[in-house]
Amino acid sequence: MVFKWAALFLSLLPLAACAIPDPPAFYDTPVPNAAPGSLVSAEPFAPVPGATAYRVLYVSTDSFGAKIPVSGIVYVPTAPPPPGGRDVVAWAHATTGIAPGCAPSLDSGPDMAASVPGLSDFLSAGDIVAATDYQGMGVAGVHPYLIGRSEGAAILDSVRAARQLPGADASGNYVVWGHSQGAQAVLFAGQMAAAYAPELHLAGIAAAAPVTDLKGELTEPFSSNAGRLLAAYVYYTWSKTYNVPVTTIVYPQAVPAMDKAATKCIGNLGEAIDAILTARALNPVFRSHPPQTTPPWPELFDENSPGRAPPGAPLLIVQGTADPTVEPHWTRRFAALVCSRHETLDYVEFKGVKHLDIAEKSLPLVTAWIHDRFAGQTAPDNCPR
């Protein structure tokens, strides 16, 4: 989901001119007609203590099952593998934008490793970490923002691709872990796992502030530039992915401003300021019709809201009570749905924690929970029975 940096705008406006990187030639590598998860190419990435990092390109599938290229980063520990091989943690990132230049794998700066919460803990435990960019980021194309099937496939195929790297020595076990957009993505990966990647064993799903009810969370009146930027991301990518004219819900005269906002990344503070300032052009109103009642948008929101299938593995969901982006009542409602179906869920709220901070604040719990799933321990379940 969109990050809210408003309190820092005035003091940090000079950062708003940060340039979005152009993906290098690596991302244009021809993709063979190979099975989903096939590793196409890999190159050394920025050094990380205790691991060899690779920028990777692999085969995945889009929202309709067609084969596509997807990029990402994989971290392989340098220590010898444990008996039985290394388990894999598949990280799904929060919103960084929807343009190809917004891919996390384009960032080789000193803070690159910090973009994967818990990375050092996982590497110390001997786990491989696979971090997908998702479709249409890094590699050219339209990023299907918050479209569950594409995101889920990109995550599952990142695990397959990671297993093919030199020295991977991977076991068949993996856990998926994501924040915000990535949390919605891992919920879909879990629902898809048994049918899409039956050769692997999904041991658990950890989700921080997941987007779970798109019809409710994405169709409220947007009162801030950050909210309008989020709307621009959704309307732009969904109209192109599903071939639905965006003018069914957006005034024609607002389309150029929406298209411009859709080109902006929010992967760092400077980019976020630039993006949200650009979204001011959408103020005060740019929607002509409510998407929650304008076909086919309601059906698309339902299709991309998780919970329409079993989760696929034990769940850990963490949520901040002071989150204005993914409001707690939506996550509580999803947790109640999971519990009503007698699934295994550990739902934990962090008092006073906001959206941007929940992944880091919950790390001690999340890393211990993931370690226990790989160790085969019984997953905690705090659903009322």
Secondary structure as UniProt FT lines:
FT   HELIX           6..8
FT   HELIX           10..17
FT   HELIX           25..28
FT   TURN            36..37
FT   STRAND          39..44
FT   TURN            49..50
FT   STRAND          51..61
FT   TURN            63..64
FT   STRAND          67..77
FT   TURN            83..84
FT   STRAND          86..92
FT   HELIX           100..102
FT   HELIX           104..106
FT   TURN            110..111
FT   HELIX           113..115
FT   TURN            117..118
FT   HELIX           119..124
FT   TURN            125..126
FT   STRAND          128..132
FT   TURN            135..136
FT   TURN            145..146
FT   HELIX           148..162
FT   TURN            163..164
FT   TURN            166..167
FT   STRAND          170..179
FT   HELIX           181..196
FT   TURN            198..199
FT   STRAND          201..208
FT   HELIX           214..217
FT   HELIX           225..241
FT   TURN            242..243
FT   HELIX           246..248
FT   HELIX           252..254
FT   HELIX           255..262
FT   HELIX           269..278
FT   HELIX           279..282
FT   HELIX           291..293
FT   TURN            295..296
FT   HELIX           297..303
FT   STRAND          315..320
FT   TURN            321..322
FT   HELIX           328..340
FT   TURN            341..342
FT   STRAND          345..350
FT   TURN            351..352
FT   HELIX           355..357
FT   HELIX           358..361
FT   HELIX           363..374
FT   TURN            375..376
//
